[in-house]
Amino acid sequence: MLEQLKQEVCKANQGLVDHDLVTFTWGNVSGFDPETELLAIKPSGVPYEELSPADIVLVDLKGNVVEGDLKPSSDTPTHIELYKAFPGVRGIVHTHSDWGTAWAQAGKSIPCSGTTQADYFYGDIPCTRQLTKEEVQNGYEKETGTVIIEAMQGKNPVEVPGIVVHGHAPFAWGGSPEDALHNAVVLEKVAKMTFLSYQLSGELPLDDYVLQKHYERKHGENAYYGQSK
């Protein structure tokens, strides 16, 4: 299972390039195996085109490298905090994609203004608060996870599978590395759509009943979008 997970994580990292979510090595994907409580994550600074499953690093929930010759992503402590806090999450994506990062740098949540976002996110995509000086100086990456968890209080991470970190960039997650990548692509797309629509008309939130309809037709108990299995 761990070898398969490493393959999935490698493929999802390379998918960051395919979907134009990264520049240079500005992003990473991890996957989590609940049976072993190990996460597989991209090694730090390795170009995506050079990445192979053998390069993926296995790390435990205390941050110890269990397998791999390379140093894991510097964002590993953030991923660890999210896996510990969000049961059911099996993949996490972090990017510095243009449009999502613009909202993060502005310190603004991405309002749900249309049905595209409502199909995947049950409401706004939140923005965290700023980290304090003490948080930055004492465990910056771990505390990045802490402020994400704080901003998600009262929200279901399954229903809101992504966030923008104030002054930083987006994180997205899902039931697998591939699913997390999918949500990261959606986050970037709706970040762009919402920015452009605001330029045309200003803030115009989607009506709650339309949000409810679009989210539930895809994810609700009686979902009917797509082909039945």
N, C-alpha and C positions, 0 to 999 in steps of 0.2 A: 504493500500500500504506500509506503514512503517513497519508493522509487517512482510510482505512478504520480504521486503528489509533486515530486520534484519536476517531472516532465510537464505537468499541468502548470506549475509555477513558471517554468522556463518559457513555455508557449505564451502564457499571459503577459510576461514581461516583454517579449518580442511583439506582442499585440499592441503595446503602448506606442511603438513606432508606427505600426500599420495604421493606427487610428489617429496619428498626429497629436498625441497627448504629451510628448516629451521632446525636449531639446537636449543634445548631448546625453548625459546619464541622469537627468533630473527627474527621476521617478523610480518606483519599485513596486513589486507585487509579492505578496506572501500567501501561503496557504497553511491551514491548520488541520492536524490530525488529532481528533479528540481522544482516540484510544491510547496513543502514546504521549499525548499532550506535548507534541513537538510541532514547531512551525518550520516551514521551508521558505527561505527568503533569498532574494537576489543578493549577491556579494556587492560590496561597496565599490562604486566607480568603474565597474566592468561594462564596456560598451555592449549594447543589446545584440549587435550582430555577431559578437564573439562569444555570446553566452551559450552554454550547453547545460543539460540536466546535471552533469557531473559537477558543475560549478556551483549549483544551488546549495546553500548552507542550511543545515538543520540545527535548530536552537531550541532549548527548553524554555519553560515559562519563567525561569530565573535569569535568562539571558546567557546561559552557558552554551558554547558551541559543542554540539554532540557529534557532528559529522561535517567535514569540509575543511579544505586547506586554505580557503580565502576568508577574509574578514567580512562578516555580514553587514548589510546596509546599516548606515548610521541611524536610520529611523527604526531599527528593530525594537527599541524599548517602547516606542509608540504603538507598534503593532501588538506587542505583548499585552500592554494595558487594555487594548480594545478586545483582544480575544478573551481575556479574563473577565471583562465586563459585559460582553455581548454574547450570551449563549446562542448557539446556532450559526454564528458567523464562521465561515470556513475559508474566506478569502478576503484580503484587504489590498487596496490599490492606493498609492499616493503619487500624485503628479504635480507638476507646475504648469499645467495647461493654461493657455492664454486667458480664456474668458473666465474660467472658474477662479483663477488666481487674481484677476482684476477685481472680482467681488470680494475676495479675501483681503486684498490690499486696501480696499475701500472700507473694510470692516462692516460689510453689509450682508445680511442673509439674502438668499435668492427667493423672492416671492413667487408663489405659484400663480402665474398669470395666464396659463393656458393648459389645454388638455394634454399636450405632450408631456409636461412635467407631471401632471396628475396621473398619467398612466403608470408612473414609476415611483413617485414620491407623494405620500399622503400629506400634502401641504408644502410649506416653505422648506427650503434647504437652509438650515441654520448656519449662522456664523458664530464662532466662539468669542468669548471675551479675550482681551489681550492678556498675555502672561505677565506676571509681575517680574520685577528685576530679580527677586529672590528665586522665583521659579526658573528663570532663564539661567541663572548662575548655578543652581543646584539641581541637576538632573533635567536639563532642557527637554530632551526627547521624551522622557517618561512623563514630564509635566504636560507636554503637548497632548499626550493621551488623556491625562487627567482633565484638561479643559474641554476636550471633545466629549468625554463621558459626562461632564457637568452640563454641557450645552444640550445633551441628549436626554436629560432628566425629564420624565413625563412623556417621552416619545418612544415608540417601538422601533428599534434599529432595523427590523424587517420592513416596516412601512416607510421609514426615512433612511434609506441606505447610503447616506453620504452627507458631507458637511464641508464647510470652508473654514479654515483656521485663520483667525484674525492676523493680518499682516504676513501670512505665510502662503497657503495653497490648499487645494482640495484633498480630501480623503474619501474613498468610497469603499463599500464592503458588500458581501453577499454570501450565498450558500456554497460557493466554490470560487477559486481564482478566476475562472471564466465569467462567472456571474458578477463578481466584483468589477471586472474589467468592463462588462456590459454597462453596469451602473455608472462607472466613471465616464464612459462615452456619453451616456445620457446626460449626466450632470454638466459636462462641458457644452453639449449642444443647447440645453435649456438656458445655461448661463449666457450664451450668445444671443439666443432668441429673446430672452427677457431684457437684456441690455438694449437691443435694437428696438424692441417694441416700446420701451420707456422713452427712447429718443423721439418716437413718433407721437405718443399719446400720454406720456407720464404714467404714474402708477395706476394700474387697473387690475386688481386682484380677481382671480376667477371666482365665480359664485360657488358657495359651499356645496350646493346640490349638484353642480356639474362636476366638481372635484370628487364628490362621493361616488357619483355614477361612473366616472372614468376609472377611478382606482378599483372599485369593486367589480366592474365588469371584467377586469384582468386578474385581480387577486382575491376577490371576495369568495364567500362560501358558494355562491351560485355563479361564479365566473363563466363567461361564455365567449371570451375573445380567443381566437386561435382554434386549432383542431382538437377535438376531444380524443383522449387516449383510450 
